[in-house]
Amino acid sequence: MTTFRLLRRIVLACFGLALVAIMSMAGLLAFPQPLYAYHVGQGRLHLYSDRPFNELAGRAVLADVEGRLAKAPAGFRDDVGVYRIFVTNEEWRRRLVFLWNGGAAGVNYAPVGGVFIRQSDIDHNQVLKADATPVPEPRTLACYAGHEIGHSLISNHIGAIANWRLPAWQREGMADYIAMGGIVDVDALARARRSGEVDLDPKRSGNYALYRLLVAFLLDKEHWSPDELLASGMTLTEAEKRLDLSLPSGP
C-alpha cells in the first residue's frame, strides 16, 4: 500500500468517526429523554430532571412559564409548539449537553432539541449557582426556561436565518422581555444603568438586564412593534443613544 493510499484511508476513517460523533450528539440533543428519569407534563410544556422533584411544584413551574409565554408580544404568543425543559444537575451530564456553552445557565438548540437548564431546585422554582446557592429573583427557574423558549418563539416568528443575524442585544433582550412576561420597569432599570450598577453591564454581570431595558424601552415607551425592532438592524450603541436622549438630564 502506498503512503498516499494509507493517508487517504486514515483521513476517511477520521472523517467517518467525526461524522458518527456529530450524528450521535445531534441524536442525543434531539432525544435526551433517556438521560432524565423524572418528568411532568402540562399542556404544551414538559419538564424533565435527572433528580426527583415534587410533581405539584413541577406543575407550578410549568404554569409560571406558560403564564410568561402567554404575555409575549402578539405574533409570538400564537406559537403552539411543544417545548421540553431539561434540568441538568449532574456535572457530567451538564458538560455533555451544554457543549461549548459551559458557562451558560441555559441553552436552546432549536430546532434540533429542547431547552437545557443547569442545576436547579425545582421545588422552589430556583436555578442554582455553581456553589449551589440560588440565583436571586427575578431570575427564577421559570424565568430562565421562558428566556430559552423565547428564543424559539423569536426564531419561529422571523425565521432561523433572520434570528441568527440579529444583534445579540436584540436576540437576548427580546428573549428576556418574553421571560419577564413583558413586565419591565424601564425607569428603574434606566436609573440603575445611569448609576453604574453592575447588573446593567453585561460584560461584568453576564446577564441581559441592559438588553431587556433597551427592548422594553423601544416597545413600551417608543411604541415600536416587535417586527419593526427586529428588522431595524439597530446597533447596541444606537439603542443606548436613543435611550439616553429620552432621559431627563441629571442623576
Backbone as numpy.savetxt, mean C-alpha at the origin, in Angstrom:
# Nx Ny Nz CAx CAy CAz Cx Cy Cz
33.22 -32.45 -26.56 32.36 -31.24 -26.56 33.25 -29.99 -26.56
32.94 -29.10 -27.46 33.73 -27.88 -27.54 33.41 -26.95 -26.37
34.33 -26.02 -26.13 34.12 -25.05 -25.05 32.88 -24.21 -25.30
32.65 -23.86 -26.55 31.46 -23.05 -26.89 30.19 -23.79 -26.53
30.12 -25.09 -26.90 28.91 -25.85 -26.59 28.72 -26.00 -25.09
29.81 -26.19 -24.37 29.72 -26.32 -22.92 29.18 -25.03 -22.30
29.73 -23.90 -22.75 29.27 -22.62 -22.23 27.81 -22.39 -22.58
27.44 -22.79 -23.78 26.05 -22.64 -24.23 25.12 -23.45 -23.34
25.50 -24.66 -23.00 24.66 -25.50 -22.14 24.56 -24.91 -20.73
25.69 -24.37 -20.24 25.67 -23.77 -18.91 24.75 -22.57 -18.88
24.85 -21.73 -19.92 23.99 -20.54 -19.99 22.52 -20.94 -20.07
22.21 -21.91 -20.90 20.82 -22.36 -21.03 20.31 -22.97 -19.73
21.18 -23.70 -19.03 20.79 -24.30 -17.76 20.50 -23.22 -16.72
21.38 -22.21 -16.68 21.18 -21.11 -15.73 19.90 -20.34 -16.05
19.67 -20.11 -17.34 18.46 -19.41 -17.76 17.23 -20.22 -17.37
17.29 -21.53 -17.57 16.17 -22.39 -17.21 15.88 -22.37 -15.72
16.94 -22.42 -14.91 16.77 -22.39 -13.45 16.18 -21.05 -13.01
16.67 -19.96 -13.62 16.15 -18.64 -13.28 14.68 -18.53 -13.65
14.32 -19.06 -14.81 12.93 -19.02 -15.25 12.04 -19.81 -14.31
12.51 -20.98 -13.89 11.74 -21.81 -12.95 11.56 -21.06 -11.63
12.64 -20.40 -11.15 12.56 -19.66 -9.90 11.56 -18.51 -9.99
11.59 -17.79 -11.11 10.67 -16.66 -11.30 9.23 -17.14 -11.36
8.99 -18.22 -12.09 7.63 -18.75 -12.20 7.15 -19.30 -10.87
8.06 -19.91 -10.11 7.68 -20.43 -8.80 7.30 -19.29 -7.86
8.09 -18.20 -7.90 7.79 -17.06 -7.04 6.47 -16.40 -7.46
6.25 -16.27 -8.76 4.99 -15.70 -9.24 3.81 -16.56 -8.79
3.99 -17.88 -8.84 2.94 -18.77 -8.38 2.68 -18.63 -6.90
3.76 -18.46 -6.12 3.62 -18.28 -4.68 2.87 -17.00 -4.37
3.23 -15.90 -5.05 2.57 -14.63 -4.78 1.12 -14.63 -5.25
0.85 -15.38 -6.32 -0.52 -15.46 -6.83 -1.41 -16.32 -5.95
-0.82 -17.33 -5.30 -1.61 -18.24 -4.47 -0.83 -18.58 -3.20
-0.72 -17.61 -2.27 0.06 -17.85 -1.05 -0.72 -18.50 0.08
-2.00 -18.79 -0.14 -2.85 -19.29 0.93 -2.27 -20.47 1.72
-1.56 -21.42 1.08 -1.03 -22.54 1.86 -0.06 -22.13 2.96
0.52 -20.93 2.85 1.45 -20.46 3.88 0.73 -19.81 5.06
-0.57 -19.62 4.96 -1.33 -18.90 5.98 -2.51 -19.77 6.43
-2.38 -20.34 7.61 -3.33 -21.36 8.06 -4.64 -20.78 8.60
-4.66 -19.51 8.93 -5.82 -18.94 9.61 -6.49 -17.89 8.72
-7.81 -17.96 8.64 -8.51 -17.16 7.63 -9.91 -16.80 8.10
-10.34 -15.60 7.71 -11.73 -15.20 7.86 -12.08 -14.34 6.64
-13.28 -14.53 6.13 -13.74 -13.77 4.97 -15.01 -13.02 5.28
-15.18 -11.88 4.64 -16.39 -11.08 4.81 -16.62 -10.27 3.55
-17.65 -10.63 2.80 -17.90 -9.95 1.54 -16.76 -10.18 0.57
-16.27 -9.09 -0.01 -15.21 -9.20 -1.00 -13.81 -9.22 -0.39
-13.73 -9.11 0.94 -12.44 -9.05 1.62 -12.16 -10.34 2.38
-10.90 -10.74 2.35 -10.46 -11.95 3.07 -9.18 -11.63 3.82
-9.12 -12.09 5.07 -7.97 -11.86 5.92 -7.32 -13.20 6.27
-6.02 -13.29 5.99 -5.25 -14.50 6.28 -4.11 -14.14 7.23
-3.72 -15.12 8.05 -2.58 -14.91 8.95 -1.86 -16.24 9.16
-0.57 -16.12 9.47 0.21 -17.31 9.80 0.17 -17.60 11.30
-0.61 -16.80 12.05 -0.81 -17.03 13.48 -2.29 -16.93 13.80
-2.75 -17.63 14.84 -4.17 -17.58 15.19 -4.61 -16.18 15.59
-5.88 -15.88 15.35 -6.45 -14.61 15.78 -7.93 -14.82 16.07
-8.50 -13.89 16.82 -9.91 -13.96 17.16 -10.75 -13.65 15.92
-11.68 -14.54 15.59 -12.45 -14.37 14.36 -13.28 -13.08 14.37
-13.89 -12.76 15.51 -14.69 -11.54 15.58 -13.81 -10.30 15.37
-12.61 -10.35 15.94 -11.68 -9.23 15.74 -11.27 -9.12 14.28
-11.06 -10.27 13.64 -10.71 -10.27 12.22 -11.82 -9.68 11.37
-13.05 -10.03 11.70 -14.18 -9.48 10.95 -14.31 -7.98 11.19
-13.98 -7.54 12.41 -14.04 -6.10 12.70 -13.00 -5.35 11.87
-11.81 -5.94 11.70 -10.78 -5.32 10.86 -11.27 -5.22 9.42
-11.87 -6.30 8.92 -12.37 -6.28 7.54 -13.48 -5.26 7.36
-14.34 -5.13 8.37 -15.41 -4.12 8.29 -14.82 -2.72 8.27
-13.76 -2.53 9.04 -13.07 -1.23 9.07 -12.47 -0.93 7.69
-11.82 -1.92 7.09 -11.24 -1.73 5.76 -12.34 -1.40 4.75
-13.42 -2.16 4.78 -14.51 -1.94 3.82 -15.10 -0.55 3.98
-15.21 -0.10 5.22 -15.74 1.25 5.46 -14.86 2.32 4.85
-13.56 2.12 4.88 -12.63 3.08 4.28 -12.75 3.06 2.76
-12.80 1.85 2.18 -12.90 1.74 0.73 -14.21 2.31 0.22
-15.27 2.19 1.02 -16.58 2.70 0.61 -16.61 4.22 0.51
-15.64 4.88 1.15 -15.58 6.34 1.11 -14.57 6.86 0.10
-14.01 5.95 -0.68 -13.05 6.36 -1.71 -13.75 7.27 -2.72
-12.99 8.09 -3.44 -13.61 8.96 -4.45 -14.43 8.18 -5.47
-15.43 8.83 -6.03 -16.26 8.19 -7.05 -15.38 7.67 -8.18
-15.70 6.50 -8.66 -14.90 5.88 -9.69 -13.95 4.85 -9.11
-13.52 5.09 -7.87 -12.65 4.13 -7.18 -13.48 3.18 -6.32
-14.50 3.72 -5.66 -15.28 2.87 -4.76 -16.19 1.92 -5.51
-16.30 2.10 -6.84 -17.15 1.20 -7.62 -16.44 -0.12 -7.93
-15.17 -0.22 -7.58 -14.41 -1.44 -7.83 -15.03 -2.59 -7.03
-15.30 -3.69 -7.68 -15.96 -4.83 -7.02 -15.02 -6.03 -6.94
-13.72 -5.80 -7.06 -12.77 -6.90 -7.00 -12.72 -7.55 -5.62
-12.27 -8.78 -5.59 -12.06 -9.51 -4.34 -10.61 -9.28 -3.91
-10.42 -8.93 -2.63 -9.09 -8.60 -2.14 -8.72 -9.46 -0.94
-7.49 -9.95 -0.98 -6.97 -10.83 0.08 -5.82 -10.15 0.79
-5.91 -10.13 2.11 -4.91 -9.49 2.96 -4.18 -10.58 3.73
-2.87 -10.64 3.57 -2.06 -11.67 4.22 -1.17 -11.03 5.27
-1.45 -11.34 6.54 -0.62 -10.83 7.64 0.53 -11.80 7.87
1.74 -11.30 7.73 2.94 -12.14 7.72 3.77 -11.85 8.97
3.69 -12.76 9.94 4.37 -12.55 11.21 5.75 -13.17 11.27
5.87 -14.40 10.79 7.16 -15.08 10.87 8.18 -14.42 9.94
9.39 -14.21 10.44 10.39 -13.46 9.70 10.77 -14.16 8.39
10.92 -15.47 8.41 11.31 -16.16 7.17 10.24 -16.00 6.10
8.99 -16.00 6.56 7.88 -15.86 5.61 7.81 -14.43 5.08
8.08 -13.47 5.97 8.08 -12.07 5.54 9.16 -11.84 4.49
10.35 -12.36 4.73 11.43 -12.20 3.76 11.07 -12.84 2.42
10.36 -13.95 2.50 10.01 -14.68 1.29 9.05 -13.90 0.41
8.02 -13.30 1.01 6.98 -12.65 0.20 7.19 -11.16 -0.01
8.00 -10.52 0.85 8.24 -9.09 0.66 9.34 -8.82 -0.36
10.15 -9.83 -0.67 11.20 -9.73 -1.68 12.09 -8.51 -1.43
12.18 -7.60 -2.40 13.06 -6.43 -2.29 12.45 -5.32 -1.44
11.22 -5.53 -0.95 10.54 -4.50 -0.15 10.71 -4.76 1.35
11.90 -5.17 1.75 12.13 -5.59 3.12 11.79 -4.56 4.17
11.96 -3.28 3.87 11.70 -2.25 4.86 10.26 -1.76 4.90
9.42 -2.28 4.03 8.04 -1.81 3.93 7.16 -2.45 4.99
6.08 -1.74 5.32 5.08 -2.31 6.23 4.05 -3.13 5.47
3.87 -2.81 4.20 2.92 -3.55 3.38 3.32 -3.48 1.92
2.92 -4.48 1.16 3.20 -4.51 -0.28 1.97 -5.03 -1.01
1.88 -4.63 -2.27 0.79 -5.04 -3.13 1.39 -5.45 -4.47
1.21 -6.72 -4.85 1.78 -7.21 -6.10 0.73 -7.33 -7.20
-0.38 -6.61 -7.06 -1.43 -6.67 -8.07 -0.85 -6.35 -9.44
-1.31 -7.01 -10.48 -2.41 -7.98 -10.48 -1.99 -9.42 -10.21
-0.74 -9.64 -9.79 -0.28 -11.02 -9.58 -0.90 -11.64 -8.35
-0.88 -10.94 -7.23 -1.35 -11.55 -5.99 -2.08 -10.58 -5.10
-2.07 -10.88 -3.80 -2.82 -10.07 -2.86 -1.96 -9.02 -2.18
-2.45 -8.59 -1.02 -1.80 -7.58 -0.20 -1.12 -8.27 0.97
0.13 -7.92 1.22 0.88 -8.50 2.33 1.21 -7.41 3.33
0.95 -7.70 4.62 1.23 -6.77 5.70 2.19 -7.46 6.68
3.13 -6.68 7.22 4.10 -7.26 8.15 3.42 -7.65 9.47
4.20 -8.11 10.42 3.66 -8.62 11.68 2.64 -7.67 12.28
1.53 -8.25 12.74 0.42 -7.44 13.23 -0.30 -8.14 14.37
-0.97 -7.35 15.17 -1.86 -7.84 16.22 -3.28 -7.63 15.70
-3.81 -8.65 15.06 -5.13 -8.53 14.44 -6.19 -8.26 15.50
-6.06 -8.88 16.67 -7.07 -8.72 17.71 -7.22 -7.28 18.17
-6.16 -6.47 18.00 -6.21 -5.07 18.41 -6.07 -4.12 17.22
-6.19 -4.66 16.00 -6.16 -3.84 14.79 -4.88 -3.00 14.71
-3.74 -3.65 15.00 -2.47 -2.93 15.05 -1.41 -3.61 14.19
-0.63 -2.81 13.50 0.58 -3.28 12.84 1.73 -3.06 13.82
2.66 -4.01 13.88 3.74 -3.95 14.85 5.06 -3.55 14.20
5.84 -2.78 14.92 7.17 -2.41 14.47 8.11 -3.59 14.64
9.37 -3.41 14.25 10.36 -4.47 14.38 10.57 -4.88 15.83
10.38 -3.92 16.77 10.55 -4.24 18.20 9.26 -4.74 18.83
8.26 -5.04 18.00 6.97 -5.60 18.42 6.07 -4.59 19.13
6.43 -3.31 19.14 5.53 -2.29 19.66 4.60 -1.84 18.54
3.37 -1.43 18.88 2.42 -1.07 17.82 2.72 0.26 17.15
2.47 0.32 15.85 2.52 1.60 15.14 1.38 2.46 15.67
1.63 3.71 16.03 0.57 4.54 16.63 -0.53 4.88 15.62
-1.70 5.17 16.15 -2.80 5.61 15.31 -2.42 6.94 14.65
-2.96 7.23 13.48 -4.07 6.54 12.81 -3.65 5.37 11.93
-2.38 4.93 12.02 -1.89 3.87 11.14 -2.25 2.51 11.72
-3.52 2.16 11.68 -3.99 0.86 12.15 -3.77 -0.19 11.07
-4.01 -1.45 11.44 -3.93 -2.53 10.46 -4.90 -2.28 9.32
-6.12 -1.85 9.65 -7.11 -1.57 8.60 -6.64 -0.45 7.70
-5.95 0.53 8.26 -5.42 1.64 7.46 -4.35 1.14 6.50
-3.42 0.33 6.98 -2.38 -0.22 6.10 -3.00 -1.06 5.00
-3.97 -1.90 5.37 -4.62 -2.74 4.37 -5.36 -1.88 3.35
-6.05 -0.85 3.83 -6.75 0.05 2.93 -5.81 0.76 1.98
-4.63 1.13 2.48 -3.63 1.78 1.63 -3.19 0.85 0.50
-2.87 -0.38 0.84 -2.39 -1.32 -0.19 -3.50 -1.67 -1.18
-4.70 -1.88 -0.69 -5.82 -2.14 -1.62 -6.10 -0.90 -2.45
-5.87 0.28 -1.85 -6.04 1.53 -2.60 -5.20 1.56 -3.86
-4.00 0.98 -3.80 -3.16 0.91 -4.99 -3.86 0.12 -6.10
-4.55 -0.95 -5.71 -5.28 -1.74 -6.71 -6.45 -0.94 -7.29
-7.15 -0.20 -6.44 -8.27 0.60 -6.93 -7.79 1.64 -7.94
-6.65 2.26 -7.63 -6.10 3.27 -8.54 -5.70 2.62 -9.86
-4.98 1.50 -9.77 -4.52 0.81 -10.98 -5.70 0.35 -11.83
-6.71 -0.18 -11.18 -7.88 -0.65 -11.93 -8.63 0.50 -12.59
-8.57 1.67 -11.97 -9.31 2.83 -12.48 -8.62 3.49 -13.66
-7.30 3.65 -13.57 -6.59 4.38 -14.63 -5.75 3.48 -15.53
-5.62 2.23 -15.15 -4.80 1.30 -15.94 -3.43 1.10 -15.32
-2.88 -0.09 -15.48 -1.61 -0.44 -14.84 -0.46 0.43 -15.31
-0.40 0.72 -16.60 0.72 1.51 -17.12 0.64 2.95 -16.61
-0.55 3.54 -16.66 -0.72 4.91 -16.15 -0.40 4.97 -14.66
-0.78 3.94 -13.92 -0.50 3.88 -12.49 1.01 3.82 -12.25
1.69 3.03 -13.05 3.15 2.88 -12.92 3.86 4.21 -13.21
3.28 5.03 -14.08 3.90 6.30 -14.47 3.62 7.43 -13.50
2.72 7.23 -12.56 2.38 8.31 -11.62 3.59 8.72 -10.79
3.72 10.02 -10.51 4.72 10.43 -9.52 4.43 9.75 -8.19
5.47 9.43 -7.45 5.29 8.70 -6.19 4.34 9.42 -5.24
4.41 10.76 -5.20 3.56 11.48 -4.25 2.09 11.32 -4.60
1.76 11.24 -5.89 0.36 11.03 -6.28 -0.09 9.60 -6.00
0.76 8.64 -6.38 0.41 7.24 -6.19 0.22 6.90 -4.70
1.21 7.30 -3.90 1.14 6.97 -2.47 0.16 7.88 -1.74
0.08 9.14 -2.16 -0.84 10.06 -1.51 -2.29 9.68 -1.73
-2.63 9.26 -2.95 -4.01 8.84 -3.22 -4.35 7.57 -2.47
-3.39 6.63 -2.42 -3.64 5.39 -1.67 -3.85 5.70 -0.19
-3.08 6.65 0.35 -3.23 7.04 1.75 -4.56 7.77 1.97
-4.95 8.58 1.02 -6.23 9.28 1.11 -7.37 8.27 1.18
-7.30 7.25 0.36 -8.31 6.18 0.39 -8.25 5.46 1.73
-7.03 5.16 2.21 -6.86 4.44 3.47 -7.46 5.18 4.65
-7.46 6.52 4.58 -8.01 7.33 5.66 -9.51 7.56 5.49
-10.11 6.90 4.54 -11.54 7.08 4.32 -11.87 8.47 3.83
-10.89 9.14 3.20 -11.12 10.49 2.69 -11.22 11.55 3.76
-10.91 11.18 5.02 -10.99 12.15 6.12 -9.57 12.59 6.46
-9.19 13.75 5.98 -7.84 14.27 6.18 -7.96 15.71 6.66
-7.32 16.00 7.79 -7.33 17.37 8.34 -6.22 18.14 7.64
-6.55 18.77 6.54 -5.56 19.48 5.73 -4.91 20.59 6.53
-5.69 21.35 7.27 -5.13 22.49 8.01 -4.13 22.03 9.07
-4.47 20.96 9.80 -3.57 20.46 10.84 -2.27 19.93 10.24
-2.38 19.20 9.14 -1.18 18.66 8.49 -0.32 19.79 7.91
-0.98 20.82 7.37 -0.23 21.95 6.82 0.54 22.67 7.93
-0.08 22.82 9.10 0.62 23.45 10.22 1.79 22.59 10.68
1.59 21.28 10.70 2.66 20.37 11.11 3.83 20.45 10.13
3.52 20.56 8.86 4.57 20.68 7.86 5.34 21.98 8.04
4.60 23.06 8.27 5.25 24.37 8.42 6.14 24.40 9.65
5.75 23.68 10.69 6.56 23.67 11.92 7.71 22.68 11.85
7.81 21.95 10.74 8.95 21.05 10.55 8.82 19.71 11.23
7.61 19.26 11.51 7.44 17.96 12.16 7.96 16.84 11.25
8.62 15.87 11.88 9.26 14.77 11.15 8.26 14.00 10.30
7.05 13.79 10.81 6.06 13.00 10.08 5.75 13.58 8.70
5.96 14.88 8.53 5.66 15.51 7.25 6.89 15.57 6.33
7.93 14.85 6.70 9.14 14.74 5.86 9.32 13.27 5.50
8.89 12.86 4.31 8.96 11.43 3.94 10.37 10.85 4.02
11.40 11.66 3.77 12.77 11.15 3.80 13.19 10.78 5.21
12.67 11.50 6.19 13.05 11.22 7.59 12.08 10.25 8.26
10.81 10.36 7.94 9.80 9.55 8.64 9.49 8.23 7.95
9.64 8.22 6.61 9.29 7.02 5.87 7.80 6.84 5.65
6.99 7.81 6.09 5.56 7.68 5.85 5.09 8.69 4.80
3.80 8.64 4.50 3.27 9.41 3.37 2.35 10.55 3.78
2.54 11.06 5.00 1.65 12.13 5.48 1.70 13.35 4.57
2.89 13.71 4.09 3.00 14.86 3.18 2.24 14.61 1.89
2.39 13.43 1.34 1.71 13.11 0.09 0.19 13.10 0.29
-0.23 12.57 1.43 -1.67 12.56 1.74 -2.18 13.99 1.87
-1.40 14.86 2.52 -1.77 16.27 2.66 -1.97 16.91 1.30
-1.03 16.70 0.39 -1.11 17.36 -0.92 -2.30 16.86 -1.73
-2.54 15.55 -1.69 -3.70 15.01 -2.40 -4.99 15.54 -1.82
-5.09 15.55 -0.48 -6.32 16.05 0.16 -6.51 17.54 -0.11
-5.43 18.29 -0.11 -5.51 19.72 -0.41 -6.09 19.96 -1.80
-5.58 19.24 -2.78 -6.04 19.46 -4.16 -7.48 18.95 -4.36
-7.82 17.85 -3.70 -9.17 17.31 -3.87 -10.21 18.07 -3.05
-9.87 18.34 -1.78 -10.87 18.88 -0.87 -10.89 20.40 -0.80
-9.74 21.04 -1.01 -9.67 22.50 -0.91 -9.70 23.17 -2.29
-8.97 22.58 -3.24 -8.92 23.15 -4.58 -10.00 22.55 -5.50
-10.65 21.51 -5.02 -11.78 20.89 -5.70 -11.42 20.29 -7.07
-10.22 19.76 -7.15 -9.86 18.99 -8.34 -10.59 17.66 -8.28
-10.84 17.08 -9.42 -11.34 15.70 -9.44 -10.14 14.76 -9.37
-10.33 13.54 -8.86 -9.22 12.59 -8.83 -8.61 12.36 -10.20
-9.45 12.29 -11.23 -8.93 12.06 -12.58 -8.07 13.23 -13.05
-8.49 14.46 -12.73 -7.68 15.63 -13.09 -6.32 15.59 -12.41
-6.33 15.22 -11.14 -5.07 15.15 -10.40 -4.14 14.10 -10.97
-4.67 12.90 -11.19 -3.82 11.79 -11.63 -3.34 11.96 -13.07
-4.03 12.79 -13.83 -3.61 13.04 -15.22 -2.76 14.30 -15.34
-2.55 15.00 -14.24 -1.90 16.32 -14.31 -0.40 16.26 -14.55
0.24 15.19 -14.10 1.69 15.13 -14.20 2.39 16.10 -13.26
1.67 16.67 -12.33 2.23 17.65 -11.41 3.35 17.04 -10.57
4.45 17.76 -10.44 5.56 17.28 -9.63 5.31 17.58 -8.16
6.08 16.93 -7.31 5.97 17.18 -5.87 6.28 18.63 -5.56
7.31 19.18 -6.18 7.68 20.58 -5.94 6.54 21.52 -6.33
5.91 21.26 -7.46 4.80 22.10 -7.92 3.62 22.01 -6.96
3.34 20.81 -6.46 2.22 20.64 -5.53 2.49 21.37 -4.22
3.72 21.28 -3.73 4.05 21.97 -2.48 3.97 23.49 -2.66
4.42 23.96 -3.81 4.36 25.41 -4.08 2.91 25.87 -4.11
2.04 25.08 -4.72 0.62 25.44 -4.79 0.02 25.49 -3.40
0.41 24.52 -2.55 -0.07 24.53 -1.17 0.42 25.77 -0.43
1.71 26.09 -0.58 2.29 27.23 0.14 1.62 28.54 -0.27
1.28 28.68 -1.53 0.64 29.91 -2.01 -0.76 30.07 -1.44
-1.37 28.96 -1.03 -2.73 29.03 -0.50 -2.77 29.34 0.99
-1.60 29.21 1.65 -1.57 29.36 3.11 -1.37 30.82 3.49
-1.95 31.23 4.61 -1.70 32.59 5.10 -0.26 32.73 5.52
0.30 33.93 5.40 1.67 34.16 5.81 1.79 34.08 7.32
3.01 33.86 7.78 3.24 33.75 9.21 3.28 32.32 9.66
3.56 32.06 10.96 3.69 30.70 11.48 2.38 29.97 11.50
